[in-house]
Amino acid sequence: MSVSEQPRGPKLTAWLYQKLFHNYVWRSIFRSGYPNTPRNQMLAIATNVFLHLHPTRLHKTHVKITHTYCLGGLTFFFFLSLTVTGVMLMFYYVPSPERAFSDVAALETNIRFGMLMRNLHRWMAHGMVISVFLHMMRVFYTGSYKPPREFNWLVGVILLTLTLALSFTGYLLPWDQLSIWAVTVGMNMAGTVPLMGQQTQFILLGGFEVGDDALIRFYTLHVIGLPLLAAIFMAVHFWRIRRDGGLARPL
Amino acid sequence: MAVDAKAVTGTSSSLRPRREREQELLVWPDLVFIEFIAAVVFTLAFVILSTVIDAPLLNEANLDITPNPSKAAWYLVSLQELLLHMHPALGGVIAPTFALIILAVIPYADRSNDGQGIWFGTPNAVKITLFSAAFASIFTVGMILYDQGRHVNVVTNIVQHADKDWQWPGYLAPFQNVRAIQTGWTWSVPVPEAAQLGPGEHDGALHWPEDFDHIPMPFNGTSGPDWMRWGPPDFLPGWLQALYWYDLNLNLPAFIVENFIPVVVMVGLPALLIVTMRKMGWVHTVRDGSIAIFTGMMVVYFILTIIGAGFRGAGQDLVLPWDVPHID
């Protein structure tokens, strides 16, 4: 192991470093030493569950901002932030027609930082839809869907649909005139599905119009069903980036 | 060039030469720090945005009060805009489903791995993108303006300065908007006395549209002479009854207006775009073609979103953005 690696400097810092980062507890959490050598820098990525989605090394063109504009990562960032703000909103929100609207209204007036959380959740949701579209355009115009990444593009299209579905189901939850009529418009579209339109609409709404059954269905899909599905496809998406040889670059 | 590279690498090749060590960077710190900074910048930006602009919250939901206009979420108003111009199933479900399928199969059609990882990797890619964007914008905006039919008022006003009684002639109705083909257009073809085409009175001619809106489809049991009629298929299970078009009659004018013309336009214009650019010598490979189609789809989506969100007022009328009613 890397016990022998120590920063140069006065004895006090060396001692402090030794005590802080080479004690038994610290080393039980972080197996690798301080990332100041190439070996430890690679270990920092490879031995960390969150960072190990990355390769340990990458081609230098891939860190150019103009190559990707960070759009895929940004989408993931929005997803994580939406999870955090969404969990906070869930503390105060009851998905029933009697309470939904007043809970959201109370969130804006009675709860400290409630308005901020709701605003963040809404604007980041819009941000995620936009960044998904931009990410798709980046991947397309750089030809990054080409072999061997065909399947990952397909997973991306599924994730695009899931993002729109997540946003659409969340749209109903404030239970105001904007949400209920936007969802009514959308559900009328679903009702025109050839051969099984009425059935599709009925399954999604749990009834013939947007009511309390629709609210609980949209809520369940929004807070657990679709996020889980999206997380699964994201796992596949990220895994396949690595398996297919990282970011696309000229052959 | 593109063809040569494809021949050498093959279509399924995912092999690449081993990269040189000096071209490599370590993910820690070079990439992880960029990601960290991006996360911090966007967190800060959205916190600032959220303190400045509040999310909308209108009055409590009430299905008895319909706002006018009622609009879908912004990423769906493009579909809502399509509904104004075609059959709801076509505009709201079939067309977007096909769009998603086309999107998903792009890499299975464009199988060369030539030019990957470069912005606009083919020689004409930028030209194709710009041309397709312009083509899609002009036709989308043009068709929406045509279907809105404002030009009818303009022309009528101008001509009425000269001739007070002038009206848009009936035989030119298709130039008003698409729907006028069904509602405002009248013509007839003479039919000989011997031919009896329907159950009604024979008046010597077939008139558009009223003689064309009830054409029995094959296996329809409710029209024609007695031997061609039969009872409803009660013996079938319910779901088969729903599938069997027992009393289906074709409303030909409505079908042409709501389905046929939109499909011809949605298939024909992309085809025209590709053919035009092939003739101009810009499109050589599947990649070039897919750039054109993808760009067209994105631009149409964008323009329909802008028009649906910003230019549709009460009754989904085409108005200027500041005339769109404020809903609360």
Interface residues (C-beta under 8 A of the other chain):
Chain A: P35 P38 Q41 M42 A44 I45 L51 H54 P55 T56 R57 L58 H59 K60 T61 H62 V63 I65 T66 H67 C70 G73 L74 F77 S81 P97 F101 V104 A105 E108 M115 L116 R118 N119 L120 H121 R122 W123 M124 H126 G127 V129 F133 M137 F140 Y141 T142 G143 S144 Y145 K146 P147 P148 R149 E150 W153 L154 V157 T161 L164 S167 F168 Y171 P174 W175 D176 Q177 L178 S179 I180 W181 A182 T184 V185 G186 N188 M189 A190 T192 V193 P194 L195 G197 E209 V210 G211 D244 G245 L247 A248 R249 P250 L251
Chain B: A5 T9 T11 S12 S13 S14 R16 R19 Q23 E24 L25 L26 V27 W28 P29 D30 L31 V32 I34 E35 A38 A39 F42 T43 F46 V47 L49 S50 T51 I53 D54 A55 P56 L57 L58 N59 E60 A61 N62 L63 I65 T66 P67 S70 K71 A72 A73 W74 Y75 L76 L79 Q80 L83 H87 P88 A89 G92 V93 I94 L100 L103 A104 I106 P107 Y108 D110 R111 S112 N113 D114 G115 Q116 G117 I118 W119 F120 G121 A125 T129 A242 L243 R287 I291 F294 M298 I327 D328
